[in-house]
């Protein structure tokens, strides 16, 4: 916390209680008729990032006056309960119907007495540093902790002269607008990369990705004849406008795999931590195996040996929600584990089919389209059985070209992953910049101070201390309370 001597000239440290009404009284019953429409703001309607109230409800005045928190235009509301407060749920209230608003009882309401701008206060309490301080002062049980009123009552805020508050708020919002514009562009990148990955896989399996490779690596007659042995038919199955390259064939998964097998039905033991890890649906994430949440079964089960996975096995998610059924991943490490019954293990004929090639095919737009038509939909889950999986048609290039396709897909996907990493870092940087801007704003470093401008213009100015005293006097004369 800054000391008074560290504040810019003309600023003053003040407590919230000196310049704000905290949780002001509700409007009188007769202020409007009972059926007058007013704005109702549930907690989910406050956007924690933008500070906007989105999708508020409209309710009659008589329905909400008694049991909810009341506020009016230009009040500032702050969620006091965990985790909403820590997430930053706060807003300046505007555009209320009939200037009457009501909302969750978990809101704290701040109403300026005139010395502080609502937007200046909002940006102050939206600082990460203030939210962490409020969190450390919460009271109550786990899951129901709240910021007590005496904490906000005694909170201190560095207060500049009123004209300087306007300039600070304007500068913050201008800088935030630039950060928001940057974030909007960054937010579009994941969808662009998703389409990029889909286009890479589409090109991989219609022959376009390795078209240049085939020109410099022609297949021999013996290799071509060998390929043809398992050919089902030539077809434009991949695309209406693109037939398969002449050296490719179209065949079924069941003809080029040595095993298509359901997993064990033995249930994982919640108390077992030293047994055999069992790979389940949840371990397949974004086309890869995630080993961070493993469950275990006891070594005592007799049928365990037949379910051990080998490096190179493909685990296929046969049962799940429609959008997840059909996802798969390759076991790419040597792990002592078995697999669960909701998965199907595919083991490729090692001299004909690469595991990564088949896995990428299943996850390609073509494979996803096949899964959409092959699955059987139940009430809450869909299913693709082993027979349908064996009948899946796959475009099969010669073995060396499979290696080249996998190599190129991996390289292009690694490139996309690197972009995602950079985008994530950039978005984290914009949030740090946002907090840095607020730190500068409330230390007097963001805009020229009113004292400096007044000296340049050869005039006097009203300091924060004088401003507060003036408003106190005005409220005293009008009969309003000067203290909360």
Buried (B, 14 or more C-beta within 10 A) or exposed (E): EBEEEEBBBBBBBBBBBBBBBBBBEBBEEEEBEEEEEBBBBBBEBBBBEEBEBEEBEEBBBBBBBEEBBBBBBBBBBBBBBBEBBBEBBBBBBEEBBEBBBBBBEBBBBBBBBBBBBBBBBBBBBBBBEBBEBBBEBBEEEEEEBBBBBEBBBEBEBBBBBBEBBBBBBEBBEEBBEEBBEBBEEBEEBBEEBEEBBBBBBBBBBBBBBBEEBBEEEEBEEEBBEBBEEBEBEEEEBBBEEBBBBEBBBBBBBBBBBEEBBBBBEBEBEEEBEEBBBBBBBBBBEEBEBEEEEBBBBBEEBEEBEEBBBEEBBBBBBBBBEBEBBBBBBBBBEEBEBBBBBBBBBBBBEEEBBBBBBBBBBBBBEBBBEBBEEBBEEEEEBBBBBBEBBBEBBBBBBBBEBBBBBBEBBEEBBEEBEEBEEEBEEBBEEBEEBBEEBBBBBBBBEBBEBBBBBBEEEEEEBBBBBBBBEEBBEEBEEEEEEEEB
